[in-house]
Amino acid sequence: MVTIKKEGDNFIFEIQGLHKLWALKSQLSIPAAHIIKAYPNTDKLSGFFGLKMPGTHIPGIITAGTYWVAEGTIFCDVSNTEKSIVVELKDEHYKRLIIEVEDPEQAIALF
């Protein structure tokens, strides 16, 4: 799970608990100007969807870490797809973040 907070002109995405180990990251800092939009994640993360580099993917349990997909590099931290959102980015290493949050509607409203 990820918590999101705004500090100045940046959004801080803090990876919680053991997800830090699975995602191999503890936080991401993204300038607000680099966030295009955020919306509910309607896609299910299952099967092979990209090249893991590095990360953890256990189908039906967790997808966490950095993945290379056709559009570029993405960051995931999802174990419950019902509580996950997509954050599209520009001018960043990651093209998008797919993250699980406590309250998807509240998280989307931050942007």
C-alpha positions in Angstrom: 0.0 0.0 0.0 1.1 3.6 -0.7 0.3 6.8 1.1 0.4 10.1 -0.8 1.1 13.5 0.7 1.9 16.9 -0.9 5.0 18.7 0.3 5.5 22.0 -1.4 5.5 21.5 -5.2 6.0 17.7 -4.9 3.9 14.7 -4.2 5.5 12.1 -2.0 4.4 8.5 -2.6 5.4 6.5 0.5 5.5 2.7 0.2 4.3 1.1 3.4 5.3 -2.0 5.4 6.7 -5.1 3.7 5.7 -3.6 0.3 9.0 -1.7 0.5 10.8 -5.0 0.3 8.7 -6.3 -2.6 8.8 -3.1 -4.5 12.5 -2.4 -3.7 11.7 1.2 -3.0 10.5 3.1 0.0 9.3 6.3 -1.6 8.9 8.3 -4.8 8.9 12.1 -5.1 7.2 13.5 -8.2 6.8 17.2 -9.0 3.1 18.2 -9.2 3.7 19.7 -12.6 4.7 16.2 -13.9 1.4 14.6 -13.0 -0.9 14.5 -15.9 -3.9 12.8 -14.3 -5.0 10.1 -11.8 -7.9 7.7 -12.2 -9.2 4.4 -10.8 -7.3 1.3 -12.0 -9.8 -0.7 -14.1 -7.2 -3.1 -15.5 -6.4 -6.3 -13.5 -2.7 -7.0 -13.1 -2.4 -10.7 -13.8 -0.3 -12.9 -15.9 2.7 -11.5 -17.9 2.2 -7.8 -18.5 5.8 -6.6 -18.6 9.4 -7.2 -17.9 10.2 -7.1 -14.2 13.3 -4.9 -13.5 13.5 -5.3 -10.4 10.2 -6.2 -8.7 8.0 -8.9 -7.4 5.0 -10.5 -9.2 3.1 -13.3 -7.6 -0.2 -13.7 -9.6 -3.2 -13.0 -7.5 -1.2 -11.8 -4.6 1.1 -8.9 -5.4 2.7 -6.9 -8.2 5.3 -4.5 -7.0 8.4 -2.8 -8.3 9.6 -1.4 -11.7 8.3 -3.0 -14.9 9.1 -2.3 -18.6 6.0 -2.4 -20.8 5.3 -1.3 -24.4 4.8 2.4 -23.4 7.9 2.5 -21.2 8.7 2.0 -17.6 6.0 1.9 -14.9 6.0 1.5 -11.1 3.5 -0.8 -9.4 2.6 -1.6 -5.8 -0.7 -3.5 -5.9 -2.1 -6.4 -3.9 -5.8 -5.4 -4.0 -6.7 -4.1 -7.5 -10.1 -2.8 -6.1 -8.2 -0.1 -4.1 -5.7 0.8 -6.8 -5.3 3.9 -8.9 -3.2 4.9 -11.9 -1.2 8.1 -11.9 0.0 9.2 -15.4 3.3 11.1 -15.5 5.3 13.3 -18.0 9.0 14.1 -18.0 9.7 11.3 -15.4 11.5 8.0 -15.5 8.2 6.3 -15.0 5.4 6.8 -17.5 2.8 5.9 -14.8 2.3 4.6 -11.3 -0.1 1.9 -10.5 -0.5 1.9 -6.8 -2.8 0.6 -4.1 -4.1 3.2 -1.7 -6.4 3.2 1.4 -9.2 5.3 -0.3 -8.9 5.6 -4.1 -11.5 8.5 -4.4 -9.7 10.5 -1.8 -6.3 9.8 -3.3 -7.5 10.9 -6.8 -8.9 14.1 -5.4 -5.4 15.1 -4.2 -4.4 15.7 -7.8 
